[in-house]
Amino acid sequence: MRTYKRTYFYLLLIATLAIMGATSCSTSRRAASYEAKPMSTNKIIRKIERGAPSFKSYESNRISISYTDKEGRSNFSGQFKIDHDNRIIFTLRKLSIPVGRALITPDSVVFVNYFDKNYIRDNISSLQQAFGIDIDYYMLQALLTGDIGLLFNNPMFDKELESLIDDNQYRIDSKLNARIDKAISKGNERKLNRYMKRMNDSEFTSYSAWIDPRQFVIRKLTFNDIKNELQLAVHYDNYKLIDKSLFPQNIEIVYVTPIQNMKLEIKLSKAAVNKEKDFSFNIPEKFDHFHF
């Protein structure tokens, strides 16, 4: 139960953080009708990196979040602001009533619960424990802004890559360790189980990214952890241009394990770049420290 509550909390947290991909001005960019021509993986990645979003601070004054699991559906709204590579702060509301405020830094996660008058303080590594995926602050920031180029360069996902054209988009796939891939292809469960006991968990996680052939922005990203039977998919849509960079305004996150099936739908608007300067964050003195 504690694991479920922790994961639920972080899914809501990630949903709100996903607003950093929002923009409110200029032209909306949906999936382009453009023919994908054969191209090397390295060239695709270089084009992605050249178009990566650039900002010092980023804020959104309006977000809407829909959260669905086996218990039903919940809707939230809120705001966010991000100090690039330093901190992310967001406010969450339900029916215009403040629910909580959160702070994420490269080292920690803090969530203030206004409803129960308590707060949670945890290490950033708890994100890895909650989702079973190696993830740090910088990767989370990259994933939620659609800055997929940073994923390919992150040491935690340093895997051999290959690419192909799939449904008129470039698909970049990570390769599993050759021994693991061979055991899977031959259906050798005994050898695969032996590898699971001896090898690092990250060796059993693969990912795929679908890239728009015209704008070279991410349209879909999937993670598959065969050891923990975990799947995570992130869909990006409705890109907008702000300060010469494209950001996704619609983000959908689907998280599936043998006992959980959760979906987050985020719609974003009213964003600005390089305007927010106040990143203070306070915990009310009378609030209790809550532990999972």
N, C-alpha and C positions, 0 to 999 in steps of 0.2 A: 504493500500500500504506500509506503514511504517513497519507493522508487517511482510509482505512478504519479504521486503528488509532485515530486521533484520535476519529472518530465513535463507534466501539465503546466507547472509554473514557467519552465523555460520555453515551452512552446508559445505561451502567451507573451513572454518576454521577447522572443525572436520575432513574433508577429508584429509587435509594436516597433521593434528596431527596423523592421523592413521598410518603414516609412522613409528611411534615408534615401530610398530609391525614388522618391516622389519629386515631381516638379509641377509648377503651376503656370508657366508661361511658354510661349512659342508653340511650334507645331507638334501635334501628337504623331508618334511614329509607330504604326503597327507593323506586323510581319510583312515584309516587302515581297512583291512578286518579281523575282529576279532569279535568273538561272545560275545555279551553282556549277562552276566549272572546276575541273580537276586542279588541285593545288596541294602542295606539300604541307605536312603538319607544321613544320617550322614557320612557313610563310603565313599560314592561318594565324598562328599564335602571335607573330610579329604585328599583323594587322590588328588583332585584338588589343595588344598592348598599346599601340599608337592611339587607339580610340578610347583608352581607359578614362573613366570620369576623374576630373581634377577639381579639388575644392579644399579650402582650409577649414571652413565651418559650413554646416548645412542644417537647415531647420525646416520643419513642416508644421503648419498651424492646424491642420485638419487631417485626420486619418479615420478610416472605418475598418473594423476588423470583424470577421465572422469566424467563429471557432466551432467545429463540429467533431463530436466523438460519439461513443456508444451511448452516452447519457443524453445526447440531444444537441441542440444548437444554441450558441450564445453570441450576442453582438456587443461590441465595444466601440468606443471612439477615443480619441486622444490627440496628443501632440508629441513632438520630439525635437531634439537638437543634438548635433554631433560635432565634437572638436576632433578633427581628423587625427587618427592614430593615438589619441589621448583618452577620450571619454565619450560616452553616449548617455544622454539623459532623456527619459521619456515620462509622460504622464498618461495614465489610463483612466477612462471614465466609463460608466454604464448608466444610461438614461440621464446624462448630464450630472451624475453624482460622482465625485472623485473616488476612485477605487485604490489607486496606488501611484507611486513614483519610483523609478528605478535608475540606477547608475551602473554602468559597466565600464571598467578600465582594463588595461592589459593584464592586471593582476587579480581583479576582484569583481564580484557582482553584489550589489546592494538593492534590496527592494523594500520600500516602505509601504505597509498596508494600512491605509487610513480607516478602512472599515473595522478591522480588528485591533487597531492601535498597537501594532507591533512591526518589527522589521526583520529582514533576513540579511545576513552578511555571509558570503561564501567565496571560496576561491574560484578563479576562472576555470580551473581544471574540472570543477563540478559539471560544467557543460559537457565534457567528455564522458563523465560518469552517467549523466542523464540520457545521452543519446547514443553512447557506444561508438562515437566517431571521434577521431583525433581532430580537435578543433581548438583554436586559440582566438584571442580578440581580433587579431589582424585578419585571420581567415574569415571570421564571422562578419567583419566589416566589409571584406571583399565580396562575400557571398550576397550580402543584403543590399549592396549597391550595384550588383551586376558586374563587378570588376573581376571577371573570371580570369584575366591574365595573371593575377596574383596567385590564384590557386595552382596554376601549372608551375609556378616558381617556389611554392611553399615546400620546405624540406619534409613536412609530414606527408605530402602527397607527391614525393619525388619518385615517380614511376615511369616506366617506358610507355610512350604514347604512340598511337596510330590513328589515322583519320580516314574517313570515307564520306561519300555523299549519301544521305539518308533523307528521303522525302524532300528533296531540293534544299537541304540544309547541310552544312558541314558538321559531321559528328566526330568528336574527338574522344577516343576510348583509352583508358588506362589498361595496361596489361598486368595480369596477375603473375606472381612468381612462377617460373616455368614448371617447377616441381608440383606446385599446387594445381596449375592448369592441367597438367598431365593426369594427375590423380582424379580430377573432376571429369575430364573427357573420357577416361577409361572406367569411371564408376568405381574406383578403388577406395571405398569408404574407410577401410582399415588404415591405409597409408595417409589418407586425408585427416583422419582423427589423430594420428601420430604427429602430423605436421602442426595441427591446432594446439597440441600440448607443448610443442617445442619452439614454435615460431611466434614472432610478434603479431599482435592482433591486427595491426595496420596492413600486414601482408595479405589479409583475407578481405580487404575492402577494395572495391573497384569503383570507378566513376566514369560517367559519360557526359559530354556537354554538346548541345546542339547550338550551332552558331549561324546567325543570319548571314546569307551570302553577299548581301549588299552593304549593310551597316556594320557587320562584324560585331554585333552585340549578342549576348547570351539569350537564348529563348527557353532552354530547358536544361536542368542539371539533375543528374540522378546519382545516388550513392547506393551501393549494394554490399552489405556485410554478410558474407555467407557463414561466418562463424557464429554470429549472434542472431542470424535470421532477421536482419534489420534492413529496411529500405527507406530512403529519404529522397523525395523528388521536389524540386523547386521549379515552378513555371514562371516565366517573365513575359509581360505583354505591355502594350500601350506606352512605348517609349516617348519621352519628351526631351526637347533640347533646352538646356539652361546653361548659360555662361559657357557655350561652346562644347558642352558635354551632353551625352545622351544618358538618361536615367529611366528605369522602368517605373511605371505608375501603378501597374497591377501585378501583384505577386501572389502566387498560390503555393502553399507548402503542404505536402502530404507525407505523413510519418506512419510507417507500418511495422509492427512486430507481431509475433505470434499471439500476444495478448492485448495489443493496442492498435487502434486505427484512428488517426486524428488528421483533421484537415483545417488549414487556416487560409482564409481568403482576405487579402488586404487591398484596399483601394485608397489612393493617396492624392492629396491636392494641397495647394497653397504652400509651396516650398520656396526657399530662397537660399542663395549661396553667399558665403562670406559676409554675413550681416550680424549673426549672433556673437556676442562677446561675453555674456554672463553665463558661466558654466558652474555656478555654485550649487551645492547640494547639501541639504541639512536634514538630520533626523530629529524629530521632536523629542525633547528630553524625557517625557513621561512614557514614551513608547517602549514596550518590552522587546527584548531580543528573542526571536523565535527560532527554534532549531527543528530541522526535519526529523 
